[in-house]
């Protein structure tokens, strides 16, 4: 392979910026870090930012546009250290004797394939990597190993992440490890041995940038000015509560037909922004209630909107809102017990539910809570064993309830309704654990129907 025949990387080249818009600064910074094709690059680069900010898109587009040798791996697909390092080794963009790029993909591997490289530990990984790259024309260029969803690496072998960051040093090869994550670098540090990468932030898109990108989704039959007006209306409602580009595009796509309907029926002119706004405003406000939730599919959402427009009383195949779910008597108390187990610390169960435990004063409870880091409701629901939920259930319900299969069947019904979430317990040894999935307003409505004052038993509201 003749390296000189390839196009050199120029930080001032904004050709890619015409297709990946609103990320010119990040593209220029990455090109400056990459340097020329055969130059030694930084050993590791850490790219971070919120979801939907173009991190993976920019990295993939940049490497493909300049035809740089690279491996792109999503860490979600690699459940262990061995899967990850074998995925890297068997997807190296190596050259055959004719000078053509070849790669062994894990999807094509069979037991009879002797070319599949197996790796037991990190020492074998570094040795095999040096052997494969050193005997190949690939050694003349920088090899980029891109690991998307890199936060998953924190739960694997503690030496894996430091080794990947020092891969250039350990192998003696011109390798650059690029980590893409949605969390900041400070949350990756877990001990010594870390090589500090170059950190590059992808900030959230501004309102003008979101509008510039979303206007590109205009249908072919719609004028750009009219679609720009529609995008401006969507952002005026959703920009304060949602900055995720994918969610905003999804909402704009679902509601565009209702916006353009008066224009198609010639009820108003495309320039009549006031009338178009009055027509689309109710639909956008309804969509505002389901941002990030996606409790119904896009098709179900369209059916709901069509039913309301037609004023049709016939029932549609749409999931009912959770606030209208009717539950049996014991199921309500089981759900209340599950909520208390999810949001109350374990140490408080005796104080709340034991009949003869010593009652501490509110002042003492406030002093205890003052030293805690955050509210349990801010941290989210926690898992709990079924024994703890049943103990709370028998404590809060009036009268004596005999344990029976009927009670446990109702727990399964709560799981099927997605009011409880089961965590583990698939095998025969470990006991199942659960997590309560309902909101505080929902459980207060449930408790009100059985005349149970749940606020007295919530630790965060003492």
C-alpha positions in Angstrom: 0.0 0.0 0.0 1.4 3.4 -1.0 0.6 5.7 1.9 1.7 8.8 0.0 -1.0 8.2 -2.6 -3.8 8.8 0.0 -5.2 12.2 0.7 -3.5 13.9 3.6 -5.5 15.1 6.6 -5.9 18.8 6.7 -7.5 20.5 9.8 -8.6 23.3 7.5 -10.5 20.9 5.2 -14.3 21.5 5.9 -15.5 19.1 3.2 -16.9 16.7 5.8 -18.5 19.7 7.5 -20.9 20.1 4.6 -22.5 16.7 5.4 -22.0 16.6 9.2 -23.2 20.1 10.0 -22.8 22.1 13.2 -19.8 20.2 14.4 -17.0 22.1 12.5 -15.0 22.8 15.7 -15.0 19.2 16.8 -14.0 18.0 13.3 -11.2 20.5 13.1 -9.9 19.4 16.5 -10.0 15.7 15.7 -8.2 16.3 12.4 -5.5 18.2 14.2 -5.1 15.4 16.7 -4.9 12.8 14.0 -2.2 14.6 12.1 -0.9 12.9 8.9 -1.6 9.3 8.2 1.8 8.0 9.2 2.4 10.4 12.1 2.3 9.2 15.7 -1.0 10.3 17.2 -2.1 10.7 20.9 -2.5 7.3 22.5 -6.1 7.9 23.6 -8.9 10.3 23.0 -12.0 10.6 25.2 -15.1 11.9 23.4 -18.1 12.7 25.7 -21.4 14.5 25.5 -25.1 13.9 26.0 -27.0 11.5 23.8 -27.9 12.7 20.4 -25.0 15.2 20.1 -23.3 13.6 17.1 -20.4 11.9 18.7 -20.5 8.5 17.0 -21.7 10.1 13.7 -18.7 12.5 13.6 -16.1 9.9 14.5 -17.4 7.3 12.0 -17.9 9.8 9.2 -14.4 11.2 9.7 -12.7 7.9 9.6 -14.6 6.6 6.6 -14.3 9.9 4.6 -10.5 9.9 5.0 -10.3 6.1 4.6 -8.3 5.7 7.9 -7.8 2.1 9.2 -10.1 1.7 12.1 -12.2 -0.7 14.2 -15.6 0.5 15.5 -17.0 -1.6 18.4 -20.1 -1.0 20.5 -19.3 -2.1 24.0 -22.9 -3.1 24.6 -22.4 -6.0 22.4 -19.2 -7.2 24.2 -20.3 -8.6 27.6 -16.8 -9.6 28.8 -13.2 -8.7 28.4 -12.5 -11.8 26.2 -15.3 -10.9 23.8 -14.0 -7.4 23.4 -10.4 -8.2 22.8 -11.3 -11.0 20.4 -13.6 -8.7 18.5 -10.7 -6.2 18.1 -8.2 -8.9 16.9 -10.6 -10.5 14.4 -11.8 -7.3 12.9 -8.4 -5.7 12.2 -8.4 -4.1 8.7 -5.4 -6.2 7.5 -4.0 -6.5 4.0 -3.5 -9.6 2.0 -0.7 -10.3 -0.4 -2.5 -8.5 -3.2 -2.7 -5.3 -1.1 -6.5 -5.6 -0.6 -8.1 -5.0 2.7 -9.4 -8.1 4.5 -11.0 -8.6 7.9 -12.2 -11.7 9.8 -15.6 -10.9 11.3 -16.9 -12.8 14.3 -20.3 -13.3 12.6 -18.6 -15.5 10.0 -16.7 -17.6 12.4 -17.3 -21.4 12.6 -15.6 -24.1 14.5 -13.6 -25.1 11.4 -12.2 -21.7 10.8 -8.6 -21.8 11.8 -8.0 -18.0 11.1 -10.1 -17.0 14.1 -7.8 -15.5 16.8 -8.6 -16.6 20.3 -7.4 -14.6 23.3 -7.4 -15.6 27.0 -6.0 -12.5 28.7 -4.6 -9.0 28.0 -1.0 -10.4 27.7 -2.2 -12.6 24.8 -4.1 -9.7 23.3 -1.1 -7.4 23.2 1.2 -10.2 21.8 -1.3 -11.1 19.1 -1.9 -7.5 18.2 1.8 -6.8 17.7 2.1 -10.0 15.6 -0.8 -9.2 13.4 0.0 -5.5 12.8 3.8 -5.7 12.7 3.8 -8.2 9.8 1.4 -6.1 7.8 1.3 -2.9 5.8 -1.0 -1.5 8.5 2.0 -0.7 10.6 2.8 2.3 8.4 -0.5 4.1 9.4 -2.3 4.9 12.6 -4.8 2.3 13.6 -7.9 3.8 15.4 -9.8 1.5 17.8 -13.1 3.2 18.5 -15.1 2.0 21.5 -18.7 3.3 21.6 -20.7 3.2 24.9 -17.4 3.1 26.8 -19.1 3.5 30.1 -19.8 -0.2 30.0 -16.1 -0.9 30.4 -16.2 0.4 34.0 -18.1 -2.8 35.1 -15.6 -5.2 33.5 -12.1 -6.2 34.5 -10.5 -3.2 36.4 -7.3 -3.5 34.4 -9.0 -3.5 31.0 -9.6 0.2 30.7 -6.1 1.3 31.8 -4.6 -1.3 29.3 -6.7 0.1 26.4 -5.7 3.7 27.2 -2.0 2.6 27.3 -2.3 0.3 24.2 0.1 2.4 22.2 2.7 2.2 25.0 2.3 -1.5 25.7 2.4 -2.6 22.1 4.9 -0.1 20.7 2.5 0.4 17.7 1.0 3.5 16.3 -2.5 2.9 17.8 -5.0 5.5 19.0 -7.8 4.3 21.3 -11.0 6.5 21.0 -13.6 6.2 23.8 -17.1 7.5 23.2 -19.3 8.0 26.3 -22.2 10.0 27.6 -20.6 10.6 31.0 -17.6 12.7 32.0 -14.1 11.3 32.3 -13.9 11.9 36.1 -16.4 9.1 36.6 -14.0 6.6 34.9 -11.2 6.9 37.4 -11.2 4.0 39.7 -7.6 3.7 40.8 -4.0 4.1 39.7 -2.5 3.2 36.3 -4.8 5.4 34.2 -3.3 7.3 31.3 -5.1 10.6 31.0 -6.6 10.8 27.5 -7.3 14.0 25.5 -10.9 14.9 26.4 -13.1 16.4 23.7 -16.6 17.6 24.6 -19.6 17.5 22.2 -21.9 20.1 23.8 -25.7 20.1 23.3 -26.9 21.7 20.1 -28.1 25.2 20.4 -31.6 26.2 19.3 -30.4 27.6 16.0 -28.3 24.5 15.4 -31.2 22.2 16.1 -33.3 24.2 13.7 -30.6 24.0 11.0 -30.4 20.2 11.3 -34.2 19.5 11.5 -34.9 21.6 8.5 -33.0 19.0 6.4 -35.8 16.5 7.2 -38.3 18.5 5.1 -40.4 16.3 2.8 -39.8 16.8 -0.9 -43.3 18.1 -1.5 -42.9 20.8 1.3 -41.2 24.1 0.8 -38.2 24.8 2.9 -39.6 28.0 4.3 -42.9 26.3 5.4 -41.1 23.5 7.1 -38.7 25.9 8.7 -41.8 27.7 10.2 -43.0 24.3 11.5 -39.7 23.4 13.1 -39.6 26.8 14.8 -43.1 26.1 16.3 -42.0 22.6 17.5 -38.8 24.1 19.1 -40.8 26.9 20.8 -42.7 24.2 22.7 -40.1 21.5 23.3 -36.7 23.2 23.5 -37.0 24.0 27.2 -37.8 20.4 28.2 -36.0 18.4 25.5 -32.6 18.9 23.8 -32.3 15.4 22.4 -32.1 15.7 18.6 -33.6 12.2 18.0 -36.6 12.9 20.2 -37.3 16.2 18.5 -37.1 14.7 15.1 -39.4 12.0 16.1 -42.0 14.5 17.5 -41.7 16.6 14.4 -42.2 13.7 12.1 -45.3 12.5 14.0 -47.1 15.8 14.0 -46.2 17.2 10.6 -49.4 15.9 9.0 -51.6 17.8 11.4 -49.6 21.0 10.7 -49.8 20.7 6.9 -53.5 19.6 6.8 -55.0 23.1 6.7 -52.7 24.0 3.8 -53.6 20.8 1.9 -57.3 21.5 2.3 -56.8 25.2 1.4 -58.3 26.4 4.6 -55.4 28.8 5.1 -52.4 30.1 3.2 -48.9 28.8 4.0 -48.0 32.3 5.1 -50.7 32.4 7.7 -48.5 31.5 10.7 -51.1 32.4 13.3 -53.8 30.0 12.0 -51.2 27.2 11.5 -50.1 27.7 15.1 -53.6 27.5 16.4 -54.1 24.3 14.5 -51.0 22.5 15.7 -50.8 23.8 19.2 -53.1 21.2 20.9 -51.2 18.4 19.2 -47.9 19.6 20.4 -49.1 20.1 23.9 -50.4 16.6 24.0 -47.1 15.3 22.7 -45.4 17.3 25.5 -46.8 14.8 28.1 -45.0 11.9 26.5 -41.5 13.2 25.9 -38.9 10.5 26.6 -41.6 8.1 27.8 -42.7 6.3 24.6 -45.5 4.4 26.4 -47.1 3.9 23.0 -45.7 3.3 19.6 -45.7 5.8 16.7 -48.6 4.0 15.1 -50.6 3.9 18.3 -50.0 7.7 18.7 -51.4 8.3 15.3 -54.4 6.2 16.0 -55.0 8.3 19.2 -54.8 11.5 17.3 -57.1 10.3 14.5 -59.7 9.1 17.0 -59.7 12.5 18.7 -60.0 14.4 15.5 -62.9 12.2 14.3 -64.5 12.4 17.7 -64.9 8.6 17.5 -65.9 6.9 20.7 -64.9 3.4 19.5 -62.0 2.0 21.5 -58.6 1.8 19.8 -55.8 -0.7 20.4 -53.9 1.8 22.6 -52.4 1.1 25.9 -54.5 2.7 28.7 -53.0 5.5 30.7 -51.5 4.3 34.0 -53.7 6.7 36.0 -56.8 4.7 35.0 -55.6 1.2 35.9 -58.1 -0.6 38.1 -56.5 -3.0 40.6 -57.9 -5.5 43.1 -57.9 -4.7 46.8 -54.8 -6.7 47.8 -52.9 -5.7 44.6 -53.2 -2.1 45.7 -51.6 -2.8 49.1 -48.9 -5.0 47.4 -48.1 -2.0 45.1 -47.9 0.3 48.1 -45.6 -2.1 49.9 -43.4 -2.3 46.8 -43.2 1.5 46.6 -42.2 1.8 50.2 -39.6 -0.9 49.8 -38.2 0.9 46.7 -37.9 4.3 48.2 -37.3 3.7 52.0 -34.0 2.7 53.4 -33.9 -0.8 54.8 -32.8 0.5 58.2 -36.2 2.4 58.6 -38.5 -0.6 58.2 -38.5 -1.5 61.8 -39.2 2.1 62.9 -42.1 2.4 60.4 -43.7 -1.0 60.5 -42.8 -2.8 63.8 -45.6 -2.4 66.3 -43.5 -2.1 69.4 -40.4 -0.3 68.0 -39.3 2.9 69.6 -40.6 5.9 67.7 -37.9 8.5 67.0 -38.9 12.2 67.0 -39.1 14.2 63.8 -36.2 16.3 65.0 -34.0 13.3 65.3 -35.1 12.1 61.8 -34.2 15.5 60.3 -30.8 15.3 61.9 -30.2 11.9 60.4 -31.4 12.9 57.0 -29.2 16.1 57.0 -26.1 13.9 56.7 -27.4 11.9 53.8 -26.3 12.8 50.2 -29.6 13.0 48.3 -33.3 12.2 48.5 -34.2 8.6 47.7 -36.8 9.9 45.2 -34.1 11.7 43.3 -31.9 8.6 43.2 -34.7 6.5 41.8 -36.3 3.2 42.8 -34.0 0.6 44.3 -34.4 -3.2 44.1 -35.7 -5.2 47.0 -36.3 -8.9 47.8 -39.8 -10.3 47.8 -39.6 -11.2 51.5 -39.2 -7.5 52.4 -42.2 -6.5 50.3 -44.4 -9.2 51.8 -43.3 -8.2 55.4 -44.3 -4.6 54.7 -47.6 -5.8 53.1 -48.6 -7.8 56.1 -47.7 -4.8 58.4 -49.8 -2.2 56.6 -52.9 -4.1 55.6 -55.8 -4.2 58.1 -56.7 -7.6 59.4 -54.9 -10.9 59.2 -54.1 -12.2 55.7 -53.1 -15.8 55.2 -50.3 -16.3 52.7 -51.7 -18.1 49.7 -51.0 -18.6 46.0 -53.7 -16.0 45.2 -51.4 -13.2 46.7 -48.4 -14.3 44.7 -50.4 -14.4 41.5 -51.3 -10.8 42.0 -47.6 -10.0 42.2 -47.1 -11.5 38.7 -50.1 -9.5 37.5 -48.4 -6.3 38.7 -45.2 -7.3 36.8 -47.2 -8.0 33.6 -48.8 -4.5 33.9 -45.3 -3.0 34.2 -46.1 -1.5 37.6 -43.4 -3.7 39.1 -40.2 -4.7 37.4 -38.6 -8.1 38.2 -34.8 -8.1 38.5 -33.1 -11.5 38.4 -34.6 -14.6 39.9 -34.6 -16.5 36.6 -32.7 -19.4 38.1 -33.9 -21.8 40.8 -31.4 -20.7 43.4 -31.6 -16.9 43.7 -34.8 -15.3 45.0 -36.5 -12.8 42.7 -36.0 -9.1 43.3 -38.3 -6.3 42.2 -38.4 -2.6 41.6 -41.4 -0.4 41.7 -42.0 1.5 38.4 -44.8 3.9 39.3 -44.6 7.6 40.2 -45.4 9.3 43.5 -48.6 10.8 42.2 -49.8 7.5 40.9 -49.2 5.7 44.2 -50.8 8.5 46.2 -53.9 8.0 44.1 -53.8 4.3 44.7 -53.4 4.8 48.5 -56.2 7.3 48.6 -58.6 4.6 47.2 -57.9 2.3 50.2 -57.7 5.2 52.7 -54.0 4.7 53.4 -51.8 7.7 54.3 -48.6 6.7 52.4 -46.9 10.0 53.1 -46.6 9.1 56.8 -44.5 6.1 55.8 -42.1 7.7 53.3 -38.7 8.5 54.7 -38.1 11.4 52.3 -41.2 13.3 53.6 -40.6 13.1 57.4 
